[in-house]
Amino acid sequence: MKCTGCGTDVEIASGERIGFRDTCPKCAADLHACIQCLHHDPAAYNSCREPSAERVADAERANRCEWFAPETDSAGGDNREEVEALSQLDDLFKK
């Protein structure tokens, strides 16, 4: 993923998750923040494309959103579409 604070590439190992308190090694910006998330969309309701996510007041600060998925440049648009499709399926088949 790329830090939105300074543009540094932050490597995430396969299967590794970004922790609630993780920060950028270069500028110390919060990594588990809406602005770093795949679902973040300022034009969407609550600035998030995930309809089940709770509102977060400050998109640049760390939060405990369980829907967080790091925005990655390497995956391109295909990953975004996959995550959105899986999210819609989860909503459809909620237990």
Backbone as XML, in Angstrom:
<?xml version="1.0"?>
<chain id="A" units="angstrom">
  <residue number="1" name="MET">
    <atom name="N" x="0.844" y="-1.178" z="0.000"/>
    <atom name="CA" x="0.000" y="0.000" z="0.000"/>
    <atom name="C" x="0.879" y="1.228" z="0.000"/>
  </residue>
  <residue number="2" name="LYS">
    <atom name="N" x="0.329" y="2.350" z="-0.386"/>
    <atom name="CA" x="1.064" y="3.609" z="-0.423"/>
    <atom name="C" x="0.481" y="4.545" z="0.627"/>
  </residue>
  <residue number="3" name="CYS">
    <atom name="N" x="1.352" y="5.104" z="1.463"/>
    <atom name="CA" x="0.920" y="6.038" z="2.504"/>
    <atom name="C" x="0.371" y="7.304" z="1.851"/>
  </residue>
  <residue number="4" name="THR">
    <atom name="N" x="-0.813" y="7.716" z="2.255"/>
    <atom name="CA" x="-1.388" y="8.940" z="1.697"/>
    <atom name="C" x="-0.747" y="10.180" z="2.296"/>
  </residue>
  <residue number="5" name="GLY">
    <atom name="N" x="-0.051" y="10.022" z="3.407"/>
    <atom name="CA" x="0.612" y="11.160" z="4.044"/>
    <atom name="C" x="1.869" y="11.590" z="3.326"/>
  </residue>
  <residue number="6" name="CYS">
    <atom name="N" x="2.717" y="10.615" z="2.940"/>
    <atom name="CA" x="4.016" y="10.962" z="2.348"/>
    <atom name="C" x="4.300" y="10.236" z="1.041"/>
  </residue>
  <residue number="7" name="GLY">
    <atom name="N" x="3.464" y="9.275" z="0.666"/>
    <atom name="CA" x="3.657" y="8.548" z="-0.580"/>
    <atom name="C" x="4.593" y="7.356" z="-0.481"/>
  </residue>
  <residue number="8" name="THR">
    <atom name="N" x="5.057" y="7.044" z="0.722"/>
    <atom name="CA" x="5.953" y="5.908" z="0.920"/>
    <atom name="C" x="5.222" y="4.601" z="0.667"/>
  </residue>
  <residue number="9" name="ASP">
    <atom name="N" x="5.882" y="3.679" z="-0.017"/>
    <atom name="CA" x="5.319" y="2.342" z="-0.206"/>
    <atom name="C" x="5.487" y="1.565" z="1.091"/>
  </residue>
  <residue number="10" name="VAL">
    <atom name="N" x="4.380" y="1.083" z="1.633"/>
    <atom name="CA" x="4.388" y="0.280" z="2.856"/>
    <atom name="C" x="4.080" y="-1.145" z="2.439"/>
  </residue>
  <residue number="11" name="GLU">
    <atom name="N" x="5.047" y="-2.029" z="2.645"/>
    <atom name="CA" x="4.885" y="-3.413" z="2.207"/>
    <atom name="C" x="4.017" y="-4.179" z="3.189"/>
  </residue>
  <residue number="12" name="ILE">
    <atom name="N" x="3.055" y="-4.930" z="2.633"/>
    <atom name="CA" x="2.175" y="-5.768" z="3.436"/>
    <atom name="C" x="2.379" y="-7.196" z="2.957"/>
  </residue>
  <residue number="13" name="ALA">
    <atom name="N" x="2.786" y="-8.068" z="3.851"/>
    <atom name="CA" x="2.996" y="-9.465" z="3.489"/>
    <atom name="C" x="1.655" y="-10.123" z="3.171"/>
  </residue>
  <residue number="14" name="SER">
    <atom name="N" x="1.675" y="-11.137" z="2.347"/>
    <atom name="CA" x="0.466" y="-11.853" z="1.988"/>
    <atom name="C" x="-0.221" y="-12.392" z="3.240"/>
  </residue>
  <residue number="15" name="GLY">
    <atom name="N" x="-1.480" y="-12.084" z="3.390"/>
    <atom name="CA" x="-2.245" y="-12.543" z="4.549"/>
    <atom name="C" x="-2.097" y="-11.655" z="5.774"/>
  </residue>
  <residue number="16" name="GLU">
    <atom name="N" x="-1.184" y="-10.694" z="5.744"/>
    <atom name="CA" x="-0.984" y="-9.788" z="6.880"/>
    <atom name="C" x="-2.063" y="-8.716" z="6.874"/>
  </residue>
  <residue number="17" name="ARG">
    <atom name="N" x="-2.455" y="-8.307" z="8.062"/>
    <atom name="CA" x="-3.467" y="-7.249" z="8.202"/>
    <atom name="C" x="-2.828" y="-5.997" z="8.773"/>
  </residue>
  <residue number="18" name="ILE">
    <atom name="N" x="-3.411" y="-4.862" z="8.456"/>
    <atom name="CA" x="-2.970" y="-3.597" z="9.040"/>
    <atom name="C" x="-3.625" y="-3.494" z="10.409"/>
  </residue>
  <residue number="19" name="GLY">
    <atom name="N" x="-2.831" y="-3.300" z="11.434"/>
    <atom name="CA" x="-3.351" y="-3.182" z="12.794"/>
    <atom name="C" x="-3.943" y="-1.809" z="13.056"/>
  </residue>
  <residue number="20" name="PHE">
    <atom name="N" x="-4.767" y="-1.725" z="14.083"/>
    <atom name="CA" x="-5.429" y="-0.467" z="14.431"/>
    <atom name="C" x="-4.430" y="0.635" z="14.791"/>
  </residue>
  <residue number="21" name="ARG">
    <atom name="N" x="-3.268" y="0.258" z="15.275"/>
    <atom name="CA" x="-2.275" y="1.248" z="15.710"/>
    <atom name="C" x="-1.073" y="1.350" z="14.771"/>
  </residue>
  <residue number="22" name="ASP">
    <atom name="N" x="-1.095" y="0.670" z="13.641"/>
    <atom name="CA" x="0.031" y="0.713" z="12.713"/>
    <atom name="C" x="0.168" y="2.096" z="12.090"/>
  </residue>
  <residue number="23" name="THR">
    <atom name="N" x="1.418" y="2.515" z="11.921"/>
    <atom name="CA" x="1.703" y="3.823" z="11.338"/>
    <atom name="C" x="2.739" y="3.680" z="10.233"/>
  </residue>
  <residue number="24" name="CYS">
    <atom name="N" x="2.833" y="4.689" z="9.409"/>
    <atom name="CA" x="3.818" y="4.730" z="8.329"/>
    <atom name="C" x="5.209" y="4.820" z="8.961"/>
  </residue>
  <residue number="25" name="PRO">
    <atom name="N" x="6.153" y="4.003" z="8.490"/>
    <atom name="CA" x="7.492" y="4.041" z="9.055"/>
    <atom name="C" x="8.240" y="5.351" z="8.771"/>
  </residue>
  <residue number="26" name="LYS">
    <atom name="N" x="7.807" y="6.101" z="7.768"/>
    <atom name="CA" x="8.502" y="7.339" z="7.411"/>
    <atom name="C" x="7.887" y="8.580" z="8.067"/>
  </residue>
  <residue number="27" name="CYS">
    <atom name="N" x="6.550" y="8.721" z="7.969"/>
    <atom name="CA" x="5.933" y="9.968" z="8.452"/>
    <atom name="C" x="5.026" y="9.773" z="9.665"/>
  </residue>
  <residue number="28" name="ALA">
    <atom name="N" x="4.845" y="8.529" z="10.105"/>
    <atom name="CA" x="4.028" y="8.186" z="11.274"/>
    <atom name="C" x="2.534" y="8.449" z="11.085"/>
  </residue>
  <residue number="29" name="ALA">
    <atom name="N" x="2.074" y="8.549" z="9.835"/>
    <atom name="CA" x="0.635" y="8.699" z="9.580"/>
    <atom name="C" x="-0.063" y="7.388" z="9.914"/>
  </residue>
  <residue number="30" name="ASP">
    <atom name="N" x="-1.281" y="7.465" z="10.421"/>
    <atom name="CA" x="-2.062" y="6.268" z="10.741"/>
    <atom name="C" x="-2.363" y="5.504" z="9.456"/>
  </residue>
  <residue number="31" name="LEU">
    <atom name="N" x="-2.117" y="4.195" z="9.462"/>
    <atom name="CA" x="-2.382" y="3.378" z="8.281"/>
    <atom name="C" x="-3.791" y="2.787" z="8.286"/>
  </residue>
  <residue number="32" name="HIS">
    <atom name="N" x="-4.329" y="2.497" z="9.479"/>
    <atom name="CA" x="-5.683" y="1.930" z="9.583"/>
    <atom name="C" x="-6.666" y="3.094" z="9.698"/>
  </residue>
  <residue number="33" name="ALA">
    <atom name="N" x="-6.756" y="3.878" z="8.626"/>
    <atom name="CA" x="-7.612" y="5.064" z="8.588"/>
    <atom name="C" x="-8.431" y="5.042" z="7.309"/>
  </residue>
  <residue number="34" name="CYS">
    <atom name="N" x="-9.576" y="5.661" z="7.330"/>
    <atom name="CA" x="-10.476" y="5.660" z="6.168"/>
    <atom name="C" x="-9.760" y="6.100" z="4.888"/>
  </residue>
  <residue number="35" name="ILE">
    <atom name="N" x="-8.958" y="7.124" z="4.982"/>
    <atom name="CA" x="-8.302" y="7.671" z="3.798"/>
    <atom name="C" x="-7.362" y="6.652" z="3.144"/>
  </residue>
  <residue number="36" name="GLN">
    <atom name="N" x="-6.942" y="5.633" z="3.889"/>
    <atom name="CA" x="-6.062" y="4.588" z="3.379"/>
    <atom name="C" x="-6.848" y="3.360" z="2.903"/>
  </residue>
  <residue number="37" name="CYS">
    <atom name="N" x="-8.164" y="3.401" z="3.010"/>
    <atom name="CA" x="-9.003" y="2.226" z="2.779"/>
    <atom name="C" x="-9.546" y="2.141" z="1.357"/>
  </residue>
  <residue number="38" name="LEU">
    <atom name="N" x="-9.684" y="0.923" z="0.893"/>
    <atom name="CA" x="-10.235" y="0.626" z="-0.417"/>
    <atom name="C" x="-11.685" y="1.120" z="-0.544"/>
  </residue>
  <residue number="39" name="HIS">
    <atom name="N" x="-12.438" y="1.115" z="0.543"/>
    <atom name="CA" x="-13.853" y="1.492" z="0.520"/>
    <atom name="C" x="-14.082" y="3.003" z="0.625"/>
  </residue>
  <residue number="40" name="HIS">
    <atom name="N" x="-13.043" y="3.762" z="0.924"/>
    <atom name="CA" x="-13.192" y="5.212" z="1.126"/>
    <atom name="C" x="-13.612" y="5.898" z="-0.168"/>
  </residue>
  <residue number="41" name="ASP">
    <atom name="N" x="-14.684" y="6.665" z="-0.083"/>
    <atom name="CA" x="-15.193" y="7.418" z="-1.225"/>
    <atom name="C" x="-15.905" y="8.649" z="-0.687"/>
  </residue>
  <residue number="42" name="PRO">
    <atom name="N" x="-15.283" y="9.825" z="-0.801"/>
    <atom name="CA" x="-15.904" y="11.046" z="-0.267"/>
    <atom name="C" x="-17.294" y="11.330" z="-0.821"/>
  </residue>
  <residue number="43" name="ALA">
    <atom name="N" x="-17.617" y="10.792" z="-1.998"/>
    <atom name="CA" x="-18.927" y="11.035" z="-2.605"/>
    <atom name="C" x="-20.008" y="10.096" z="-2.084"/>
  </residue>
  <residue number="44" name="ALA">
    <atom name="N" x="-19.618" y="9.046" z="-1.381"/>
    <atom name="CA" x="-20.577" y="8.062" z="-0.873"/>
    <atom name="C" x="-21.127" y="8.485" z="0.486"/>
  </residue>
  <residue number="45" name="TYR">
    <atom name="N" x="-22.244" y="7.863" z="0.872"/>
    <atom name="CA" x="-22.832" y="8.110" z="2.189"/>
    <atom name="C" x="-21.807" y="7.758" z="3.264"/>
  </residue>
  <residue number="46" name="ASN">
    <atom name="N" x="-21.605" y="8.625" z="4.228"/>
    <atom name="CA" x="-20.598" y="8.465" z="5.290"/>
    <atom name="C" x="-19.187" y="8.331" z="4.725"/>
  </residue>
  <residue number="47" name="SER">
    <atom name="N" x="-18.983" y="8.760" z="3.492"/>
    <atom name="CA" x="-17.681" y="8.695" z="2.801"/>
    <atom name="C" x="-17.153" y="7.274" z="2.672"/>
  </residue>
  <residue number="48" name="CYS">
    <atom name="N" x="-18.068" y="6.302" z="2.591"/>
    <atom name="CA" x="-17.663" y="4.902" z="2.523"/>
    <atom name="C" x="-18.611" y="4.126" z="1.614"/>
  </residue>
  <residue number="49" name="ARG">
    <atom name="N" x="-18.034" y="3.297" z="0.740"/>
    <atom name="CA" x="-18.854" y="2.467" z="-0.150"/>
    <atom name="C" x="-19.366" y="1.213" z="0.556"/>
  </residue>
  <residue number="50" name="GLU">
    <atom name="N" x="-18.916" y="0.955" z="1.774"/>
    <atom name="CA" x="-19.393" y="-0.199" z="2.537"/>
    <atom name="C" x="-20.617" y="0.255" z="3.334"/>
  </residue>
  <residue number="51" name="PRO">
    <atom name="N" x="-21.819" y="-0.170" z="2.955"/>
    <atom name="CA" x="-23.040" y="0.326" z="3.602"/>
    <atom name="C" x="-23.174" y="-0.058" z="5.076"/>
  </residue>
  <residue number="52" name="SER">
    <atom name="N" x="-22.491" y="-1.101" z="5.510"/>
    <atom name="CA" x="-22.607" y="-1.527" z="6.910"/>
    <atom name="C" x="-21.616" y="-0.833" z="7.832"/>
  </residue>
  <residue number="53" name="ALA">
    <atom name="N" x="-20.699" y="-0.083" z="7.272"/>
    <atom name="CA" x="-19.679" y="0.592" z="8.087"/>
    <atom name="C" x="-20.282" y="1.760" z="8.853"/>
  </residue>
  <residue number="54" name="GLU">
    <atom name="N" x="-19.792" y="1.952" z="10.065"/>
    <atom name="CA" x="-20.243" y="3.084" z="10.875"/>
    <atom name="C" x="-19.519" y="4.350" z="10.436"/>
  </residue>
  <residue number="55" name="ARG">
    <atom name="N" x="-20.128" y="5.486" z="10.702"/>
    <atom name="CA" x="-19.542" y="6.770" z="10.336"/>
    <atom name="C" x="-18.283" y="7.013" z="11.162"/>
  </residue>
  <residue number="56" name="VAL">
    <atom name="N" x="-17.240" y="7.528" z="10.495"/>
    <atom name="CA" x="-16.006" y="7.904" z="11.166"/>
    <atom name="C" x="-15.832" y="9.406" z="10.961"/>
  </residue>
  <residue number="57" name="ALA">
    <atom name="N" x="-15.661" y="10.139" z="12.057"/>
    <atom name="CA" x="-15.600" y="11.593" z="11.990"/>
    <atom name="C" x="-14.350" y="12.106" z="11.279"/>
  </residue>
  <residue number="58" name="ASP">
    <atom name="N" x="-13.194" y="11.530" z="11.554"/>
    <atom name="CA" x="-11.940" y="11.999" z="10.971"/>
    <atom name="C" x="-11.332" y="10.889" z="10.120"/>
  </residue>
  <residue number="59" name="ALA">
    <atom name="N" x="-11.406" y="11.028" z="8.800"/>
    <atom name="CA" x="-10.954" y="9.989" z="7.873"/>
    <atom name="C" x="-9.442" y="9.791" z="7.876"/>
  </residue>
  <residue number="60" name="GLU">
    <atom name="N" x="-8.696" y="10.731" z="8.440"/>
    <atom name="CA" x="-7.239" y="10.626" z="8.436"/>
    <atom name="C" x="-6.676" y="10.039" z="9.722"/>
  </residue>
  <residue number="61" name="ARG">
    <atom name="N" x="-7.505" y="9.802" z="10.716"/>
    <atom name="CA" x="-7.057" y="9.251" z="11.993"/>
    <atom name="C" x="-7.380" y="7.767" z="12.076"/>
  </residue>
  <residue number="62" name="ALA">
    <atom name="N" x="-6.618" y="7.058" z="12.885"/>
    <atom name="CA" x="-6.830" y="5.623" z="13.072"/>
    <atom name="C" x="-8.232" y="5.369" z="13.612"/>
  </residue>
  <residue number="63" name="ASN">
    <atom name="N" x="-8.812" y="4.245" z="13.216"/>
    <atom name="CA" x="-10.138" y="3.865" z="13.700"/>
    <atom name="C" x="-10.205" y="2.354" z="13.819"/>
  </residue>
  <residue number="64" name="ARG">
    <atom name="N" x="-11.301" y="1.850" z="14.329"/>
    <atom name="CA" x="-11.452" y="0.412" z="14.547"/>
    <atom name="C" x="-12.477" y="-0.216" z="13.600"/>
  </residue>
  <residue number="65" name="CYS">
    <atom name="N" x="-12.588" y="0.327" z="12.418"/>
    <atom name="CA" x="-13.541" y="-0.204" z="11.441"/>
    <atom name="C" x="-13.131" y="-1.616" z="11.021"/>
  </residue>
  <residue number="66" name="GLU">
    <atom name="N" x="-14.058" y="-2.543" z="11.139"/>
    <atom name="CA" x="-13.797" y="-3.931" z="10.773"/>
    <atom name="C" x="-13.836" y="-4.150" z="9.259"/>
  </residue>
  <residue number="67" name="TRP">
    <atom name="N" x="-14.343" y="-3.178" z="8.515"/>
    <atom name="CA" x="-14.443" y="-3.298" z="7.060"/>
    <atom name="C" x="-13.179" y="-2.808" z="6.363"/>
  </residue>
  <residue number="68" name="PHE">
    <atom name="N" x="-12.199" y="-2.330" z="7.104"/>
    <atom name="CA" x="-10.987" y="-1.758" z="6.521"/>
    <atom name="C" x="-10.280" y="-2.754" z="5.611"/>
  </residue>
  <residue number="69" name="ALA">
    <atom name="N" x="-9.958" y="-2.299" z="4.409"/>
    <atom name="CA" x="-9.149" y="-3.061" z="3.456"/>
    <atom name="C" x="-8.165" y="-2.064" z="2.855"/>
  </residue>
  <residue number="70" name="PRO">
    <atom name="N" x="-6.867" y="-2.313" z="2.974"/>
    <atom name="CA" x="-5.890" y="-1.338" z="2.484"/>
    <atom name="C" x="-5.988" y="-1.113" z="0.980"/>
  </residue>
  <residue number="71" name="GLU">
    <atom name="N" x="-5.932" y="0.135" z="0.590"/>
    <atom name="CA" x="-5.896" y="0.499" z="-0.832"/>
    <atom name="C" x="-4.513" y="0.147" z="-1.347"/>
  </residue>
  <residue number="72" name="THR">
    <atom name="N" x="-4.451" y="-0.612" z="-2.405"/>
    <atom name="CA" x="-3.156" y="-0.995" z="-2.969"/>
    <atom name="C" x="-3.074" y="-0.562" z="-4.417"/>
  </residue>
  <residue number="73" name="ASP">
    <atom name="N" x="-1.915" y="-0.075" z="-4.806"/>
    <atom name="CA" x="-1.688" y="0.330" z="-6.196"/>
    <atom name="C" x="-1.428" y="-0.870" z="-7.084"/>
  </residue>
  <residue number="74" name="SER">
    <atom name="N" x="-0.752" y="-1.874" z="-6.555"/>
    <atom name="CA" x="-0.328" y="-3.007" z="-7.369"/>
    <atom name="C" x="-1.493" y="-3.818" z="-7.915"/>
  </residue>
  <residue number="75" name="ALA">
    <atom name="N" x="-2.606" y="-3.850" z="-7.216"/>
    <atom name="CA" x="-3.737" y="-4.661" z="-7.663"/>
    <atom name="C" x="-4.592" y="-3.938" z="-8.698"/>
  </residue>
  <residue number="76" name="GLY">
    <atom name="N" x="-4.489" y="-2.638" z="-8.752"/>
    <atom name="CA" x="-5.257" y="-1.859" z="-9.714"/>
    <atom name="C" x="-6.748" y="-1.918" z="-9.442"/>
  </residue>
  <residue number="77" name="GLY">
    <atom name="N" x="-7.556" y="-1.647" z="-10.473"/>
    <atom name="CA" x="-8.993" y="-1.615" z="-10.329"/>
    <atom name="C" x="-9.623" y="-2.977" z="-10.123"/>
  </residue>
  <residue number="78" name="ASP">
    <atom name="N" x="-8.960" y="-4.058" z="-10.565"/>
    <atom name="CA" x="-9.535" y="-5.395" z="-10.423"/>
    <atom name="C" x="-9.790" y="-5.740" z="-8.970"/>
  </residue>
  <residue number="79" name="ASN">
    <atom name="N" x="-8.850" y="-5.424" z="-8.079"/>
    <atom name="CA" x="-9.007" y="-5.728" z="-6.665"/>
    <atom name="C" x="-10.180" y="-4.949" z="-6.076"/>
  </residue>
  <residue number="80" name="ARG">
    <atom name="N" x="-10.325" y="-3.704" z="-6.446"/>
    <atom name="CA" x="-11.424" y="-2.871" z="-5.948"/>
    <atom name="C" x="-12.763" y="-3.500" z="-6.326"/>
  </residue>
  <residue number="81" name="GLU">
    <atom name="N" x="-12.885" y="-3.920" z="-7.571"/>
    <atom name="CA" x="-14.134" y="-4.525" z="-8.026"/>
    <atom name="C" x="-14.413" y="-5.832" z="-7.288"/>
  </residue>
  <residue number="82" name="GLU">
    <atom name="N" x="-13.375" y="-6.609" z="-7.045"/>
    <atom name="CA" x="-13.536" y="-7.880" z="-6.334"/>
    <atom name="C" x="-14.005" y="-7.647" z="-4.909"/>
  </residue>
  <residue number="83" name="VAL">
    <atom name="N" x="-13.387" y="-6.701" z="-4.221"/>
    <atom name="CA" x="-13.771" y="-6.417" z="-2.833"/>
    <atom name="C" x="-15.203" y="-5.901" z="-2.774"/>
  </residue>
  <residue number="84" name="GLU">
    <atom name="N" x="-15.574" y="-5.031" z="-3.708"/>
    <atom name="CA" x="-16.938" y="-4.511" z="-3.735"/>
    <atom name="C" x="-17.942" y="-5.634" z="-3.994"/>
  </residue>
  <residue number="85" name="ALA">
    <atom name="N" x="-17.625" y="-6.528" z="-4.923"/>
    <atom name="CA" x="-18.529" y="-7.639" z="-5.234"/>
    <atom name="C" x="-18.686" y="-8.560" z="-4.027"/>
  </residue>
  <residue number="86" name="LEU">
    <atom name="N" x="-17.589" y="-8.863" z="-3.354"/>
    <atom name="CA" x="-17.657" y="-9.711" z="-2.155"/>
    <atom name="C" x="-18.457" y="-9.035" z="-1.053"/>
  </residue>
  <residue number="87" name="SER">
    <atom name="N" x="-18.301" y="-7.734" z="-0.918"/>
    <atom name="CA" x="-19.051" y="-6.987" z="0.086"/>
    <atom name="C" x="-20.550" y="-7.046" z="-0.203"/>
  </residue>
  <residue number="88" name="GLN">
    <atom name="N" x="-20.914" y="-6.918" z="-1.475"/>
    <atom name="CA" x="-22.330" y="-6.989" z="-1.850"/>
    <atom name="C" x="-22.886" y="-8.379" z="-1.599"/>
  </residue>
  <residue number="89" name="LEU">
    <atom name="N" x="-22.095" y="-9.406" z="-1.867"/>
    <atom name="CA" x="-22.537" y="-10.777" z="-1.579"/>
    <atom name="C" x="-22.712" y="-11.000" z="-0.084"/>
  </residue>
  <residue number="90" name="ASP">
    <atom name="N" x="-21.791" y="-10.469" z="0.716"/>
    <atom name="CA" x="-21.914" y="-10.583" z="2.166"/>
    <atom name="C" x="-23.214" y="-9.943" z="2.642"/>
  </residue>
  <residue number="91" name="ASP">
    <atom name="N" x="-23.542" y="-8.765" z="2.084"/>
    <atom name="CA" x="-24.785" y="-8.086" z="2.470"/>
    <atom name="C" x="-26.004" y="-8.912" z="2.065"/>
  </residue>
  <residue number="92" name="LEU">
    <atom name="N" x="-25.930" y="-9.528" z="0.910"/>
    <atom name="CA" x="-27.047" y="-10.307" z="0.393"/>
    <atom name="C" x="-27.321" y="-11.547" z="1.236"/>
  </residue>
  <residue number="93" name="PHE">
    <atom name="N" x="-26.253" y="-12.186" z="1.701"/>
    <atom name="CA" x="-26.387" y="-13.446" z="2.418"/>
    <atom name="C" x="-26.120" y="-13.337" z="3.920"/>
  </residue>
  <residue number="94" name="LYS">
    <atom name="N" x="-26.368" y="-12.171" z="4.497"/>
    <atom name="CA" x="-26.170" y="-12.005" z="5.951"/>
    <atom name="C" x="-27.027" y="-12.992" z="6.717"/>
  </residue>
  <residue number="95" name="LYS">
    <atom name="N" x="-26.438" y="-13.522" z="7.765"/>
    <atom name="CA" x="-27.155" y="-14.494" z="8.591"/>
    <atom name="C" x="-27.826" y="-13.821" z="9.753"/>
  </residue>
</chain>
